[in-house]
Amino acid sequence: MARVRPPYWGGMSSPPPLHFPDVMTQTFRLCFSNVRALFDLALIPTIISVALMLGLRLVSDGPASPRLLGLVKLLDLIPTAMFAVGWYRWLLLGPPQASVVAGLGWSSRETGFLREFLVIFGVPIVIMGIFLLQLPDDRMVLTPNDVRGLPPEVRALGILVPFAFVGALVGMRLSFGLAAPAVDETWRASMAWRYSKGNAMVAMGTVFVVSVIGMIGELILAGLAMAIVRTLLGPGAGLGAALILGLILATISYVKLGLVAATQAVIFRHLTGWRPGEALRPPPA
């Protein structure tokens, strides 16, 4: 089992610079060498996520409304937190301190993860929520004609899109701090800003690139999975097909999340000098 390698700072007043190739190499090495633990940790959170999506299907009369889908996505942060905390602990601590099972309970670690997640990604989440509240109940995707048909005050919300994009990029820079609550470190978003000083572009860029790679892979695999399931079971197979497809799609989503979280764990340990049982190195001046 591979774990995140502790950095060597050799008495330097600030951590050595992050290097994009090193972070990417360590990320994929960690994921491939711990692939069994990744799937084990994702098992119960995947079941919870699928149950939420099936619940959405059962309570929806026809296509789900944007508001209801947004609510389910918010609730899905609960199993996401369970998986992320378990995965961070596995990568940073390893056994026996880290369990290979996630999703059996809730602790202050998961609460800390959710708190930090909502703080650093709060702006794009709020803006997305505003858009979802304004979308027609029967439309999840708007064509150009649909957009032109919206009331002027709704179309004016487009000015918020740049703020959501910038907020997401800032959140990616700070997201390595999401690993801190998992290893019982007291953390604030402002600490991530200070620790990433001088390494902001690499800290943000690696998370962004891994997220994009994960999203592209997720789209490709999801498309293949949908085509295979519909070919084997038919387009009208009902709840059984939805269950199988939901399990496949949720598993793919957690693998993508595992890649991103591994990147954050590598950055966290490199920038803070974290080691089990030791205090964090003071951030750069």
N, C-alpha and C positions, 0 to 999 in steps of 0.2 A: 504494500500500500504506500503510495506517494503522498507526501504532505507538502504544504507550502514551505519552501526553504527560507529560514530566517536570514535577513540581510546582515551584512557586516558593515558597520559604519566606521570602525577604527578611530573613535574619538572625534569624528567630524562634528562641526556645529550644526550641520544640516544634513539630511539624508542624501545619498548619491542620487543623481538624476534617474528617473524612470526611462527605460528604453523600450520603445514599442515592440520590436521583435522579441525581446526577452519576456515581456508580459504575455504576449500572444503564445509563445512557445510553452511557457509554464502553464498557461490556462488549458491548452489542449492536452498537454502531458498529464495534468492532474485529472482531467475528465476521462481520458482514455484509460489511465491506470486505476481509476476508481469507478469504472462504469457499473460494476455490479452494485456497489454501495449506492450509486446515484439512483438506480432503478428500485432498489429496496427502500430507500428513503422516500421516493416519489409514489410508492404504492398506495398508501392510505390517503395522502392528499389528492391523488388522482381519482380515487373512488369518491371522495367528498366533492370534488369539482364536477365529476360526471353526474352525481346525484343532484347537484344544484342545476345543471343544465337540463336534466330530465324533469326536474320539478318545474323549470321554466316552460318546458314543452307541454306539461300536463295542465298548467294553469292558464296557458295562452290559448285563446280561441283563434287558431290560425297563426300567422306570423307574429312573433313576439314584438311588442312595441319597443321603441328605443328606450323609453323610461324604464321598463321592466328589465330589459337587457342590461342597462346601466346598473340597476340595483343588484342584479345577479353578479355582475363583474366586481362590484364593491364587496359583496359577501364572499366572493372567491379569493379575496385577499387573505381570508382566514386560513384556508389550507395552503395558500402560497407562503404565508409567514411560517407555518409549521414546517414545510419542506425547506425553506431557505435557512432557517435557524439550524435544523439538523444537518444540512449540507455544509454550512459554514463551520460548524463544530467538527464535522468529520474531516474537512480539509485542514483546519488549523490545529485541532487537538488530536484527532485520531482516537482509536480505541485505547484503553477502556473508557476514557472520559466521554467519548462521543458514542451515542447509540446508532445502530444501523436502522432503527425504526423511528419514523416521524409520524405525527398526527394522532397520537394516542392521548394527548393532553395539552393543556395550555399553561404557560408560565410567564413570568416577568420578561423572559427573553423574547417571546413572541410579541408581547405587548410593546417592548422597546423597539423591536423591528418595525411594527406597524406605525408607531409614533414617529419614528425617524423617516419612514417611507412617506407618510402623509405630509411631513414638514418639507422635505426636499422636493417632492413631486406635487405639492399642493396646488400650485398655480395651474399646470396643465390639467390636473384632475378637475378643478373647479370650472375651467373654461370648457372642457369636454362635457361636463354636466350641464352647463348652460346651453350648449348646442343640442344635447339630447332632449332637454326639456322643450326646445322649440321645434324639433323635427315632427312631422306628421306621424300619427300613430302607426300608419301602415307603410312607412318608408324608413328603411335603414340606410339606403344609398340614394342620393339625390342626383338626377341628371341636370345638365345645364338649364333645360326648360323648367324643371322643378325649382331650381334656385331662383330663376327669374320670376317665378310665380309666388315666391314667398313675400310676406309683407316687408316694406322698407326697413322697419325697425329690426326685423330678424336678419335681413341681409347685411345690415350695418354691423352685426356681430362679427363679421369677417375681419374687422380690424383687430380682433383679439387673437387671431391665428399666429401672428409673429410673436406675441407675448407667450403663447403656449409653447412655441418652438424654442424660444430662448430659455423658458423655464425648464423645459425638458433637458436642454444641454447643460444648464447649471446643475440640475439634479444628477445628471450623469457624472459630472465632476465630483460631486459630493457623495455619490452612492456607495463608495467603498466603505464609508462609515456604517453602512447597514450591517456589516459583519461584527461591529463592536458589541451590541447587546447580546449577540449569540455567545460570546466568550466572557460575558459578565463585566464588560468595561462600561463605566459611566461615559456617556457620549452626548455631544450636541452637534448640530449641523455646522455651527461656527468653527468647531474643532477640525472638521473635514476641510473647510476652506483654508485654515491656517496650515494644516499638515500638507496640503497639496500645493502650497505656494512654491513656485518655480517648476512645478511638474503638472500644472493644470491641463495643458493641451494633451499630454500623453494620458493622464488619468481620465480625462473626458473622452479622448479619441479612441482609446482601446475599448472602453465600455460601449461607445457608439458603434465601432466596427463589429465587435462581437455580437451586439444586438442586431445589426443589419444582417450579418451572416446567419444568425439564428432565425430571423424573420423570413429570409429567402428560403432557407432550408425547410422551415415550417410550412410555407406556402406550397413548395414543391411536394413535400411528403403528404401534406393534407390533401392536395389535389389528387395524388395517386391513390391515397387511401379511400377517398370518396368515390373515385372511379371504380376501384376494385370492389368495394362493398356494394355499390349499386349494380355492378355487373353480376356479382354472385347472388345477391339477394333480391334484386329488382328495385325499382324506384319507389314502389309502394309497400315495402316490407314492414313498415310500421315501427313499433317501439323497439323490437329486437335489433333492427338495423341501426336505429338511433343509439342504442346502448353500445353496440360494437364500435360504431363510428366515433361515439363520444369518448370511449376508452382510448382509442388510437390517437385521436386529436389531443386529448388531455395529456397523454404520455409524451407526445411530441412537444407539447408546450412546456412540460416540466424539464425535458432535456434541454430545450432552449434556455430556460431559466437557470438550469444548472451551469451552462456555459457562462452566462453573464455573472452569476454569483461566484464562480471560480475566478473570473477576472477581478472581481471586487476583492476577494480574499487575498489574491496575490498583491494587489495594490495596497490594501490595508496593512499587511505585514511589512511590506517594503517601506512605506512612508512613516509608519509609527514605530517600527522596530519591535512590534509586539512579540513577546515570548510568554509561554505559560508561567504564571506565578510571578511575573516581573512587571514593574510599573512601565507605562508607556514613556517613551522618550519625549521630552518636551518638544513642541512644534518649532519649526524654524522661526527666527525672530523676524 
